[in-house]
Amino acid sequence: MPKYKYRARGLDGTETKGYEDAAGEEELYEKLKAAGQILISCSEKKENRSEKRLKPAVLADFCRQLGTLLTAGVSLVRALNIIAQERNLKPRSRGIYENVLRLIRQGVPLSEAMESQGPAFPEILIYMFRSAEASGSLDKTAIRMAVHFEKEHRLNSKVKNAMIYPLILIVMVVAVVIFIVSYIIPQFSEVFDTMEQLPLPTRMVLGISDTIRSHWLLIIIILLLAGVILSFVFRIPQVRLRMDQLKLKLPVIGKLLRTIYTARFARTLSSLYSSGLPIITALQVGKRTVGNSYIESQFEASIRSVRAGETLASSLALIDGFENRLASTILIGEETGSLDSMLDVIADALEYDAELAITKLTTLLEPVLIIVMGVIIGFIMIAVLLPIFQSYSAIENSGGEY
């Protein structure tokens, strides 16, 4: 859960400052109001990212085992002990589970014990378990979250696997070009030195070859520095916001990303809303699972719209980056009173569309990269052979004239 730094004024007019955990500004306002204070201003304190979140596959396995054991009548403490003693468990995951188990034995609720582990457990899981603890349906909720994280893992794996082959081709192109330019081309340098004038492609390739051979260490240092600088630049919120906006405008890829973001949000919102969370809290938590800062930045306007009494469908329609089908499907769900099931339907449909789009993208990328690889290598070969052919032609012409 995020931590907010706030300024508030008490009923006696005294101003106070402090930190408070809350899902969003609405919850922070209500907490301070209950304590007799009026919120003046607040800002979210950034999390310490030194700890990483558990991967969806790990979370799915954790939830699946927990739900199965609780359904079988095993106590929570014993179920967590069984999970923590799993043989193939990674040391970090084992340590997190053991910390949670230790807190459970001290009487701490499961949701609070998970929240104390920093960003290891996502907010959606903590909120779902907190709601389930109040309703006594922890086993069913754990099974539902297992399905949630399994679908998230499957979609993420599809995206990663689709990029493996293009990356291999790119690495091959770079390796082949470096080998030809740094090793093959120099073998012809003596031949080229005897020629009076070389074609432009040959001069270009020779210039690149000489540069790489003479300044290879400097080139590597420059590339490393450029990578470090770019990594810092892309962490600047304004730059990241602009980059995330541009990604949505890319041909083919932009459409795929919009589908993935919409499916991810719909799945999260469905899980949170079906667990009984208020829609404002569900939106505040769900926005952080989208994975795009540009889309996330637009949620405040949508949340204000919902607070003002507008429908959820019309409020989400204001967000640039989501598929139009999301708002239209939510509208049907609001009219029929089946919002959670309609969110599941649209999430399934969009995930299916995303898988088809990923397959199509991979199919398009493979021939494009092969063509690019052929053009680059073909240009280098022409640059090498062109002066040789020209010299043979000159010899033949001189022989014929003689």
C-alpha positions as CSV (number, residue, x, y, z in Angstrom):
1,M,0.0,0.0,0.0
2,P,1.4,3.5,-0.8
3,K,2.5,5.8,1.9
4,Y,1.5,9.4,1.7
5,K,3.1,12.5,3.2
6,Y,0.4,14.8,4.2
7,R,-0.5,18.2,5.8
8,A,-3.7,18.4,7.7
9,R,-5.5,20.9,10.0
10,G,-7.3,19.9,13.2
11,L,-10.6,21.1,14.5
12,D,-8.8,23.6,16.7
13,G,-6.9,25.1,13.7
14,T,-3.5,23.6,14.4
15,E,-1.6,22.2,11.4
16,T,0.1,18.8,11.5
17,K,2.3,16.9,9.1
18,G,3.0,13.2,8.9
19,Y,2.9,10.0,6.9
20,E,0.0,7.6,6.5
21,D,-0.7,4.4,4.5
22,A,-3.7,4.6,2.2
23,A,-4.8,3.1,-1.1
24,G,-5.4,6.6,-2.5
25,E,-6.2,10.2,-1.6
26,E,-9.9,9.3,-0.9
27,E,-8.9,6.7,1.7
28,L,-6.3,9.1,3.2
29,Y,-9.0,11.8,3.5
30,E,-11.4,9.5,5.2
31,K,-8.7,8.3,7.7
32,L,-7.8,11.8,8.7
33,K,-11.4,12.9,8.9
34,A,-12.1,10.0,11.3
35,A,-9.2,11.3,13.4
36,G,-10.7,14.8,13.5
37,Q,-8.4,16.3,10.9
38,I,-9.0,17.9,7.4
39,L,-6.5,17.1,4.7
40,I,-4.8,20.1,3.2
41,S,-2.3,18.5,0.8
42,C,-0.6,15.2,0.2
43,S,2.0,13.5,-2.0
44,E,2.8,9.9,-2.4
45,K,6.1,8.7,-1.0
46,K,7.9,6.6,-3.5
47,E,8.5,3.0,-2.6
48,N,12.0,1.6,-2.1
49,R,12.5,-0.5,-5.2
50,S,15.5,-2.4,-3.9
51,E,13.2,-5.3,-3.3
52,K,11.5,-6.8,-6.3
53,R,7.9,-8.1,-6.6
54,L,7.4,-11.8,-6.8
55,K,6.8,-12.9,-10.3
56,P,3.2,-13.8,-11.5
57,A,4.2,-17.5,-11.8
58,V,5.4,-17.6,-8.2
59,L,2.3,-15.8,-7.0
60,A,0.0,-18.1,-8.9
61,D,1.7,-21.2,-7.4
62,F,1.5,-19.6,-3.9
63,C,-2.2,-18.8,-4.2
64,R,-3.0,-22.2,-5.8
65,Q,-1.3,-24.1,-3.0
66,L,-2.8,-21.9,-0.3
67,G,-6.3,-22.2,-1.7
68,T,-6.1,-25.9,-2.1
69,L,-4.8,-26.5,1.4
70,L,-7.4,-24.2,3.0
71,T,-10.2,-25.9,1.0
72,A,-9.0,-29.3,2.3
73,G,-9.4,-28.0,5.9
74,V,-5.8,-27.3,6.7
75,S,-5.2,-24.4,9.1
76,L,-3.6,-21.3,7.8
77,V,-0.4,-21.7,9.8
78,R,0.1,-25.3,8.7
79,A,-0.7,-24.4,5.1
80,L,1.9,-21.6,5.0
81,N,4.4,-23.9,6.7
82,I,3.9,-26.5,4.0
83,I,4.3,-23.9,1.3
84,A,7.5,-22.5,2.9
85,Q,9.0,-25.9,3.1
86,E,8.6,-26.7,-0.6
87,R,11.8,-28.3,-1.9
88,N,12.2,-26.4,-5.2
89,L,11.4,-23.0,-3.6
90,K,13.9,-20.2,-4.3
91,P,15.7,-18.8,-1.2
92,R,14.2,-15.4,-1.5
93,S,10.6,-16.7,-1.8
94,R,11.2,-19.1,1.1
95,G,12.4,-16.2,3.2
96,I,9.4,-14.1,2.4
97,Y,7.0,-17.0,3.2
98,E,8.8,-17.7,6.5
99,N,8.5,-14.1,7.5
100,V,4.8,-14.1,6.7
101,L,4.4,-17.4,8.7
102,R,6.2,-15.9,11.7
103,L,3.9,-12.9,11.8
104,I,0.8,-15.1,11.4
105,R,1.9,-17.1,14.5
106,Q,2.1,-13.8,16.4
107,G,-1.5,-13.1,15.5
108,V,-1.1,-10.7,12.6
109,P,-3.7,-11.1,9.8
110,L,-2.4,-12.6,6.6
111,S,-3.0,-9.4,4.6
112,E,-1.0,-7.3,7.0
113,A,1.8,-9.9,7.2
114,M,2.0,-9.9,3.4
115,E,1.9,-6.1,3.3
116,S,4.9,-5.9,5.7
117,Q,7.0,-7.7,3.1
118,G,7.4,-4.5,1.1
119,P,6.6,-4.7,-2.7
120,A,7.0,-8.6,-2.7
121,F,3.2,-9.1,-2.8
122,P,1.2,-6.8,-5.2
123,E,-1.5,-4.5,-3.8
124,I,-4.3,-6.4,-5.6
125,L,-3.5,-9.6,-3.7
126,I,-3.3,-7.8,-0.3
127,Y,-6.6,-6.1,-0.9
128,M,-8.3,-9.3,-2.1
129,F,-7.0,-11.2,1.0
130,R,-8.0,-8.4,3.3
131,S,-11.6,-8.5,1.9
132,A,-11.6,-12.3,2.1
133,E,-10.5,-12.3,5.7
134,A,-13.5,-10.1,6.6
135,S,-16.0,-12.4,4.6
136,G,-14.4,-15.7,5.6
137,S,-13.7,-16.7,2.0
138,L,-9.9,-16.8,2.0
139,D,-9.8,-20.3,0.3
140,K,-12.0,-19.2,-2.7
141,T,-10.2,-15.9,-3.1
142,A,-6.8,-17.6,-3.1
143,I,-8.0,-19.9,-5.9
144,R,-9.4,-16.9,-7.8
145,M,-6.1,-15.1,-7.5
146,A,-4.2,-18.1,-8.7
147,V,-6.2,-18.0,-11.9
148,H,-5.6,-14.3,-12.1
149,F,-1.9,-14.6,-11.9
150,E,-1.7,-17.6,-14.1
151,K,-3.4,-15.6,-16.9
152,E,-1.1,-12.7,-16.3
153,H,1.9,-15.0,-16.5
154,R,0.6,-16.6,-19.7
155,L,0.2,-13.3,-21.4
156,N,3.6,-12.0,-20.2
157,S,5.2,-15.2,-21.4
158,K,3.6,-14.8,-24.8
159,V,5.0,-11.3,-25.2
160,K,8.5,-12.4,-24.0
161,N,8.6,-15.5,-26.2
162,A,7.5,-13.5,-29.2
163,M,10.6,-11.3,-28.8
164,I,13.1,-14.1,-28.6
165,Y,13.4,-14.9,-32.3
166,P,13.7,-11.2,-33.4
167,L,16.4,-10.6,-30.7
168,I,18.3,-13.6,-32.0
169,L,18.2,-12.3,-35.5
170,I,19.3,-8.9,-34.4
171,V,22.2,-10.3,-32.5
172,M,23.2,-12.4,-35.5
173,V,23.1,-9.4,-37.8
174,V,25.3,-7.3,-35.5
175,A,27.7,-10.2,-35.0
176,V,28.0,-10.9,-38.7
177,V,28.5,-7.3,-39.6
178,I,31.2,-6.8,-37.0
179,F,33.0,-10.0,-38.1
180,I,32.9,-8.9,-41.8
181,V,33.9,-5.3,-41.2
182,S,36.6,-6.0,-38.6
183,Y,38.1,-9.2,-40.1
184,I,37.1,-9.9,-43.7
185,I,37.3,-6.3,-45.1
186,P,40.9,-5.8,-43.9
187,Q,42.0,-8.8,-46.0
188,F,41.2,-6.8,-49.1
189,S,43.0,-3.6,-47.9
190,E,46.2,-4.3,-49.9
191,V,44.1,-4.9,-53.1
192,F,42.2,-1.7,-52.5
193,D,45.4,0.3,-51.9
194,T,46.6,-0.4,-55.4
195,M,43.5,1.1,-57.0
196,E,43.4,4.8,-57.9
197,Q,39.8,5.5,-57.0
198,L,37.2,3.4,-55.0
199,P,33.4,3.5,-55.3
200,L,31.5,5.3,-52.6
201,P,30.1,2.1,-51.0
202,T,33.6,0.7,-50.7
203,R,34.9,3.9,-49.1
204,M,32.1,3.9,-46.7
205,V,32.7,0.3,-45.6
206,L,36.5,0.9,-45.4
207,G,35.9,3.9,-43.2
208,I,33.7,2.0,-40.8
209,S,36.2,-0.9,-40.7
210,D,39.1,1.4,-40.0
211,T,37.1,3.2,-37.3
212,I,36.1,0.0,-35.5
213,R,39.6,-1.5,-35.7
214,S,41.3,1.7,-34.5
215,H,38.9,2.9,-31.8
216,W,37.0,-0.2,-30.7
217,L,37.7,0.4,-27.0
218,L,36.5,4.0,-27.3
219,I,33.3,2.8,-29.1
220,I,32.5,0.3,-26.4
221,I,33.0,3.0,-23.7
222,I,30.8,5.4,-25.6
223,L,28.1,2.8,-26.0
224,L,28.2,1.9,-22.3
225,L,28.0,5.5,-21.3
226,A,25.1,6.1,-23.7
227,G,23.3,3.1,-22.2
228,V,23.8,4.4,-18.6
229,I,22.7,8.0,-19.5
230,L,19.7,6.7,-21.4
231,S,18.7,4.5,-18.4
232,F,18.8,7.6,-16.1
233,V,16.9,9.8,-18.7
234,F,14.1,7.2,-19.1
235,R,13.6,7.2,-15.3
236,I,12.7,10.9,-15.3
237,P,8.9,10.9,-14.8
238,Q,8.2,13.4,-17.6
239,V,10.4,11.5,-20.1
240,R,8.9,8.1,-19.1
241,L,5.4,9.7,-19.4
242,R,6.2,10.9,-23.0
243,M,7.8,7.6,-24.0
244,D,4.8,5.6,-22.7
245,Q,2.5,7.9,-24.7
246,L,4.5,7.4,-27.9
247,K,4.5,3.6,-27.5
248,L,0.7,3.7,-27.8
249,K,1.0,5.6,-31.1
250,L,3.4,3.1,-32.8
251,P,1.9,1.2,-35.8
252,V,1.0,-2.4,-35.0
253,I,2.9,-2.4,-31.7
254,G,0.7,0.4,-30.3
255,K,-2.5,-1.6,-31.0
256,L,-1.0,-4.6,-29.3
257,L,0.1,-2.6,-26.2
258,R,-3.4,-1.0,-25.9
259,T,-5.0,-4.4,-26.0
260,I,-2.6,-5.8,-23.3
261,Y,-3.0,-2.8,-21.0
262,T,-6.8,-2.9,-21.4
263,A,-7.0,-6.7,-20.7
264,R,-4.7,-6.3,-17.7
265,F,-6.7,-3.5,-16.1
266,A,-10.1,-5.3,-16.8
267,R,-8.8,-8.4,-15.1
268,T,-7.6,-6.5,-12.1
269,L,-10.7,-4.4,-11.8
270,S,-12.9,-7.5,-12.0
271,S,-11.0,-9.3,-9.2
272,L,-11.1,-6.2,-6.9
273,Y,-14.7,-5.3,-7.6
274,S,-16.0,-8.9,-7.2
275,S,-14.3,-9.1,-3.8
276,G,-16.5,-6.2,-2.5
277,L,-14.0,-3.3,-2.6
278,P,-15.5,0.2,-3.3
279,I,-15.2,1.1,-6.9
280,I,-13.0,4.2,-6.1
281,T,-10.5,2.0,-4.2
282,A,-10.6,-0.6,-7.0
283,L,-9.7,2.1,-9.5
284,Q,-6.9,3.5,-7.4
285,V,-5.3,0.0,-7.0
286,G,-6.1,-1.1,-10.5
287,K,-4.4,1.9,-12.2
288,R,-1.0,0.8,-10.8
289,T,-1.3,-2.6,-12.5
290,V,-1.6,-1.2,-16.0
291,G,2.1,-0.8,-16.6
292,N,1.9,2.5,-18.5
293,S,2.5,5.8,-16.7
294,Y,0.7,7.8,-19.4
295,I,-2.5,5.8,-18.9
296,E,-2.1,5.9,-15.1
297,S,-1.7,9.7,-15.1
298,Q,-5.3,10.0,-16.6
299,F,-7.0,8.1,-13.8
300,E,-7.3,11.0,-11.4
301,A,-9.8,12.7,-13.9
302,S,-11.7,9.5,-14.2
303,I,-11.9,9.0,-10.4
304,R,-13.1,12.5,-9.9
305,S,-15.8,11.9,-12.6
306,V,-17.0,8.7,-10.7
307,R,-17.1,10.7,-7.4
308,A,-19.2,13.3,-9.1
309,G,-21.8,10.7,-10.0
310,E,-20.8,9.8,-13.5
311,T,-21.0,6.2,-14.7
312,L,-17.9,4.1,-14.6
313,A,-18.2,3.5,-18.4
314,S,-18.2,7.2,-19.2
315,S,-15.4,7.9,-16.8
316,L,-13.1,5.3,-18.2
317,A,-14.0,6.4,-21.8
318,L,-12.0,9.6,-21.0
319,I,-8.8,7.6,-20.8
320,D,-6.6,7.6,-23.9
321,G,-4.9,4.3,-24.2
322,F,-7.7,1.8,-23.5
323,E,-9.6,-0.1,-26.1
324,N,-13.1,1.4,-26.8
325,R,-14.6,-2.0,-26.1
326,L,-13.8,-1.6,-22.4
327,A,-16.2,1.3,-21.8
328,S,-19.0,-0.2,-23.9
329,T,-18.7,-3.6,-22.1
330,I,-18.7,-1.9,-18.7
331,L,-21.8,0.1,-19.7
332,I,-23.6,-3.1,-20.4
333,G,-22.4,-4.5,-17.1
334,E,-23.7,-1.5,-15.2
335,E,-27.1,-1.6,-17.0
336,T,-27.6,-5.3,-16.3
337,G,-26.0,-5.4,-12.8
338,S,-23.3,-7.9,-13.8
339,L,-20.2,-5.7,-13.9
340,D,-17.8,-8.2,-12.5
341,S,-18.8,-10.9,-15.0
342,M,-18.7,-8.5,-17.9
343,L,-15.2,-7.4,-16.9
344,D,-14.1,-11.1,-16.9
345,V,-15.6,-11.5,-20.4
346,I,-13.9,-8.4,-21.9
347,A,-10.6,-9.4,-20.2
348,D,-10.8,-12.9,-21.7
349,A,-11.6,-11.5,-25.1
350,L,-8.8,-8.9,-25.1
351,E,-6.3,-11.5,-23.9
352,Y,-7.2,-13.7,-26.8
353,D,-6.9,-10.7,-29.2
354,A,-3.5,-9.9,-27.6
355,E,-2.3,-13.5,-28.3
356,L,-3.4,-13.3,-31.9
357,A,-1.8,-9.9,-32.3
358,I,1.5,-11.2,-30.8
359,T,1.5,-14.1,-33.3
360,K,0.8,-11.7,-36.2
361,L,3.5,-9.4,-35.0
362,T,6.1,-12.2,-34.8
363,T,5.0,-13.4,-38.3
364,L,5.6,-9.9,-39.7
365,L,8.9,-9.3,-37.8
366,E,10.7,-12.5,-39.0
367,P,10.7,-11.8,-42.8
368,V,11.3,-8.0,-42.2
369,L,14.4,-8.8,-40.1
370,I,15.7,-11.4,-42.5
371,I,15.3,-8.8,-45.4
372,V,17.1,-6.2,-43.3
373,M,19.9,-8.7,-42.6
374,G,20.2,-9.6,-46.3
375,V,20.3,-5.9,-47.3
376,I,23.1,-5.0,-44.9
377,I,25.2,-8.0,-45.8
378,G,24.5,-7.6,-49.5
379,F,25.6,-3.9,-49.3
380,I,28.9,-5.0,-47.7
381,M,29.5,-7.7,-50.3
382,I,28.7,-5.2,-53.1
383,A,31.1,-2.7,-51.6
384,V,33.9,-5.4,-51.5
385,L,33.3,-6.8,-55.0
386,L,32.4,-3.7,-56.9
387,P,36.0,-2.3,-57.2
388,I,37.3,-5.7,-58.1
389,F,34.8,-6.0,-60.9
390,Q,35.6,-2.5,-62.1
391,S,39.4,-3.3,-62.2
392,Y,38.7,-6.5,-64.2
393,S,36.5,-4.5,-66.6
394,A,39.2,-1.8,-66.9
395,I,41.8,-4.5,-67.7
396,E,39.6,-6.1,-70.4
397,N,38.9,-2.7,-72.0
398,S,42.6,-1.9,-72.1
399,G,43.4,-5.3,-73.6
400,G,40.7,-4.8,-76.3
401,E,42.0,-1.4,-77.2
402,Y,45.6,-2.8,-77.5
